[in-house]
Amino acid sequence: MIVVTGATGQLGSKIVRYLLERVPAEAVAVSVRDTDRAAGLAARGVRVRRGDFSDPDTLKDAFEGARQVLVVSANDTGEAAVAQHAAAVDAARAAGAGRILYTSHQGARADSLFAPMPDHAATEQYLSEARTPFTALRNGFYASTVPLLLGRALETGELVAPADGPVSWTSHADLAEAAAVLLADEGRYDGATPPLTAPDALDLDDVAGILTRLTGRTVRRVVTDDDEWVAGLIEHGVPAAQAQMLIGMFHASRRGEFATTGPALEELLGRGATPLSAVLEEALTLR
């Protein structure tokens, strides 16, 4: 049985959808914190059980009979996140899983300037020491982040943000489909995958150009001071700790941490990756 955690989240739900196109529903199980939200999957024949990384006792039942377990990374950061991932890895091993897959990041590194990246690196290290075959999916940076960085760019014609660097913006749907391919085709990668990214790395200057083409209105990139940007977030209600974490994303991108690209994602998909312009065009239609 293939067990997918976080199956009602933005990535996990798409992974299950693509997986059900490749394997029978009775071969799929999901581990979710709220089983009511997975009622639609249960109606399709998917096994639905409660599993919470913060409550490891629940994972024993959720992972029962697992041949493979896909651990979708937690939303927390720091020691809490790594502890949750470790609990899921331990539970997968105890259930007898023959392979553990984990949604990591192409920028995973212990010395990253962006807080979630050391967590991914630590989880990959834990997996490597667990003595169970594993695959760490080195996913590109989620393209859905870009609309959140636009601010009032569409109203003012100015995309105001701190200095940045190129990022391999990659769609959730593409990464979910690739995960489903790897789950259905066991053992394709041992250890960390090559970067699973769109073919291009784009910065916010490029984003401003895309917005100009999509809207027909000139959008100009304006670089603001780091401290002013953080202060603005806090003024608008963002907790100070979260604001400091977010500025780390810009620091890391300036250092080129998210600029790596590669062909592996498109090879898994058997088609071109979704361009950032398509993600932004969809986001604009929803505004």
Disulfide bonds with the S-S distance in Angstrom:
none
